[in-house]
Amino acid sequence: MRNRRRLPKAIGVTLAVALVAALGYAGWSWFAAPEVPAGFLRVPGRLEADLIEVTTRAGGRLTDIAAEGAALAQGATVARFAPTQIGTLLGPAEQAVRDAIAARTAAEAETARRRAERDAALDALNRALDLQRRRNPAPAPVEARRATLDTAEGNLARATAAQRRAAEAVSQAEAAVAELRAASAGAAIPAPRAGRVIERAATTGGTVAPGGRVATLMDPATLRLVAQVPAEAAARLAGGAEARVLLDGLPDLVLPATASTGPPAGAGAGTVPVTLRVPADRLRQLPASVRPGAAGTAWLRLDRDAAWPDRLAPR
């Protein structure tokens, strides 16, 4: 009997504590979260950027590698290594150059042949047109010559494109050989594009296999915040709509941005990805710690006539 009398009291105390905690959290959330003015939308997002994988053709032991956060120009050295397997890779690479040169020579010959065919077809058409003007015969021979010329022009265009691809293949094969030969004396691995080092896949003294990844760079100019926005709100955004980006951990930073919508996230998802892009001059001012995957907040102006609150003035 005594236990029965105490049970409701225990439940009441528990509910009271839970209610106080819930009210306390609601009150904290109300005052901690900034109010969203009419005509605006606030949604969470994540930073994305174009990533550049830096690999090496030849395996070897790394003797140096750029630090994380380092900003590198295109062609700057990402890492240096002492090769271990150059000999086994150089022979096939040199054979690839010879094969590419042979293919280019064949493509050049094919282009010359197709050009001669085109020239002959053009001459035949001109003769047919001249005969038509002087004798006024039926137009069938002229139309046949035009069809032949059209075919010859198409064949020449395809041969020219094939020749261009063959020339590019030679350049790529020769570059591979040059890289391997340079590596035989201790090579530098260049950055294929300008970027910032955001991850090192190996450390000094470590060994990298042929074709292995050495580091990952981020192109800072492509840094953007992507947020999932309710479809009905996204429909109110015009292309290039004014927006703001706030980054977690950088509370004093408010970045101006322009917003653009992408295709819906999926059937029935009800959201649309919105990309916020920050001007290049502001991106260059960001600290090196800012990288893809970081959380942020997108502020979107749905009403063009709404005035931005002072707390969201760019700074």
Secondary structure as GFF3:
##gff-version 3
##sequence-region A 1 315
A	DSSP	alpha_helix	2	32	.	.	.	ID=ss1
A	DSSP	beta_strand	40	48	.	.	.	ID=ss2
A	DSSP	beta_strand	51	55	.	.	.	ID=ss3
A	DSSP	beta_strand	60	65	.	.	.	ID=ss4
A	DSSP	beta_strand	71	72	.	.	.	ID=ss5
A	DSSP	beta_strand	77	83	.	.	.	ID=ss6
A	DSSP	alpha_helix	86	135	.	.	.	ID=ss7
A	DSSP	alpha_helix	140	183	.	.	.	ID=ss8
A	DSSP	beta_strand	187	190	.	.	.	ID=ss9
A	DSSP	beta_strand	195	200	.	.	.	ID=ss10
A	DSSP	beta_strand	207	208	.	.	.	ID=ss11
A	DSSP	beta_strand	213	218	.	.	.	ID=ss12
A	DSSP	three_ten_helix	220	222	.	.	.	ID=ss13
A	DSSP	beta_strand	224	230	.	.	.	ID=ss14
A	DSSP	alpha_helix	231	234	.	.	.	ID=ss15
A	DSSP	beta_strand	241	247	.	.	.	ID=ss16
A	DSSP	beta_strand	255	261	.	.	.	ID=ss17
A	DSSP	beta_strand	271	277	.	.	.	ID=ss18
A	DSSP	alpha_helix	280	283	.	.	.	ID=ss19
A	DSSP	beta_strand	295	301	.	.	.	ID=ss20
A	DSSP	three_ten_helix	310	312	.	.	.	ID=ss21
###
